[in-house]
Each structure stands twice: as C-alpha cells, then as structure tokens.
C-alpha cells in the first residue's frame, strides 16, 4: 500500500527556529525589553508571527525546503521584523496575559459566544498594491474589541510579510446557555501616514456553544486608501 503523503506548513518550523534564535540572541545581549524568555513567552511570540504570516504548504520530502526559506533574505527580514514586534508585545503584556489565558479557558468551559477570525486587506487605491504600516482598529459600541490573547493585536498593523493583510480574533463571551443566536456589530477604522482614513461597519451572527469549535474565519471587504493630497474630483 502506498504510504500517505504528509502535508506540512514549513513556515511553522521556520518561524519557530527564528523566534528561538532571536530570543537567545537578545537574552545573551542583555536587551532591556526582554524581561522573560520562558517557553510560554516563546510560544506566544511564535503564534503572534504565524497569525500574521501566509502559510506555505508542501509535501514532506518534496518542493520548497526549510533551507530555501532561510536563503530568502527579504522573507527573513520581514519575519524578523514581525518577531521583534511580537517579542516586545509578549514581554510587555506577559504578566496580565498569563492570567488572561486562564480566564479565557474558564469562559470556554461554559456556554459562550466564540468568534471567528476576521481577516481583511489594505490596498493603495491607485496601484492596488498592499499598503504597509497601516493601523487598523476593530471597535464595538465605540470601544476597542478585546482580543482572545496577546498573539492578536488591536489595533493591528500591516506588514510586508503579510501582503497588507490584517486579522483579529475577538475574545469569547459568556452566554446564558448554548444555542442562543446574537448579532454582533463592529466598526473598522484604517489609517496610514499620508493617506485618507477609511471606516466601515459590519455585523456577524454568532450562536453560543458549549462544545469546542473548529477554527473558522470571515473575510472582510478590501479597504482602499487614497493619498491625503488628492483633490476630490467633485471639487473645483
């Protein structure tokens, strides 16, 4: 019988290796912002980066190799920038996040509204190319939405490695019982230096559950930003 082919996301191994290497380098250099390099903090940083990095799937033993990824200097620079961002956030939020993880587990042990990952893309309105270093806020009732853990940021940023894509994973909310459907309303505001900000709203119905759910996502509308200096064609 032919052996089943194994599919793997080689970004997981690549990112894990780079995160551990950079933690070791920063700790050895006594970098002041690295207050903890424990296994949990490293895992949190790996999740932070992978949540913002396109997957690359290959069949084991074939196709692109880990070594080829390492030789891609631009990819490595993009990933390293995300890792530094992740290390700073994880170390800054380390203590509250470790206790927050427990509270999330407690919510999921009861009937709760479990939210999908919201995914969107920011593009230049003229070139249709990915817009980098833009800031995206996800709000409900005028307040920033709390994320599931610190591997998700709100506000979020766009990076070259993510090709202008951002994502949010709202924290679950307790429900009175399973089977209740509720419509949640959100607003998104996107800004970038030198561009006119853009805002839009959306709603999503969520049914409360008392059993674990599989990962699922919702694609938001693409956002097109135009330069601040551009004159409105309807004006003189």
Secondary structure, DSSP 8 states (H G I E B T S, - for coil): ------EEEHHHHHHHHHHHHHHHHHHHTT-TT-----HHHHHHHHHHHHTTS---EEETTSSS-HHHHHH-HHHHHHHHHHHHHHHHHHHHSHHHHHHHHHHHHHHHTSSEE---EEEEEEEETTT--B--S-EEEEEETTEE--BSSTTS-SSEE--GGGTTEEEEEB--EE-SSTT-EEEEEEEEEEE-TTB--EEEEEEEEEE-BSS-----EEE---EEE-BTT---TT--
